[in-house]
């Protein structure tokens, strides 16, 4: 786990190892979520980069009785 410090302007630096692993680029946008008392940063991706990311997903599910 990496530790970062919040600057007086409330900025943080994403550690090099994390930037390289996620292939983050300067200017790239991150979604910020507050989840169960923690902050999660999720890189936004262009729609073209999303092609095929659901390949092989199981789309079978049982419907609830009485629902159309």
KAJO-V833290 format. One record per residue. N is the residue number from 1. RES is the residue in three letters. BURIAL is 1 if it has 16 or more other ideal C-beta (glycine too) atoms within 10 Angstrom, else 0. Layout:
n = <N/N>
res = <RES/RES>
burial = <BURIAL/BURIAL>
//
This chain:
n = <1/2/3/4/5/6/7/8/9/10/11/12/13/14/15/16/17/18/19/20/21/22/23/24/25/26/27/28/29/30/31/32/33/34/35/36/37/38/39/40/41/42/43/44/45/46/47/48/49/50/51/52/53/54/55/56/57/58/59/60/61/62/63/64/65/66/67/68>
res = <UNK/UNK/UNK/UNK/UNK/UNK/UNK/UNK/UNK/UNK/UNK/UNK/UNK/UNK/UNK/UNK/UNK/UNK/UNK/UNK/UNK/UNK/UNK/UNK/UNK/UNK/UNK/UNK/UNK/UNK/UNK/UNK/UNK/UNK/UNK/UNK/UNK/UNK/UNK/UNK/UNK/UNK/UNK/UNK/UNK/UNK/UNK/UNK/UNK/UNK/UNK/UNK/UNK/UNK/UNK/UNK/UNK/UNK/UNK/UNK/UNK/UNK/UNK/UNK/UNK/UNK/UNK/UNK>
burial = <0/0/0/0/0/0/0/0/0/0/0/0/0/0/0/0/0/0/0/0/0/0/0/0/0/0/0/0/0/0/0/0/0/0/0/0/0/0/0/0/0/0/0/0/0/0/0/0/0/0/0/0/0/0/0/0/0/0/0/0/0/0/0/0/0/0/0/0>
//
